[in-house]
């Protein structure tokens, strides 16, 4: 939820894809077949940095086969159990990306940058055929806005709980 990425892409996060110094996740292959790299907000970088990958390099290894990452289906099943217990509302993996897209817009991140951060394929001729810019500075600025927005929400929630 902090990154706006597909659940399965985060579930398969490997040490080779994480640049802790730059706070960037870099996938060589994604659902749409294109490479994709995103800077992550500070909170996401802190969370990733707190996880010790297993000996195979997976941040989220499968419980049954640690040489493989956890599957998105396992995470989806976990969400179903939490919904049945009343811990979380009825949501799907796609709802997480939709919510990120909406809230990042509310945070002031332009639709173009939100699309690029979520690795949506842009269909105009310029994007498809000519534009080879990686938009990393723009994506970083967008994630900084998003990170500040989320931090403000968390501070508000924390102060409400304390009160």
Secondary structure by P-SEA (a helix, b strand, c coil): ccccccaaaaaacccccccccccbbbbccccccbbbbbbbcaaaaaaaaacccccccccbbbcccccccccaaaaaaaaaaaaaacccccccaaaaaaaaaaaaaaacccaaaaaaaaccccccccccccccccaaaaaaaaaaaaaaaaaaaaaaaaaaaac
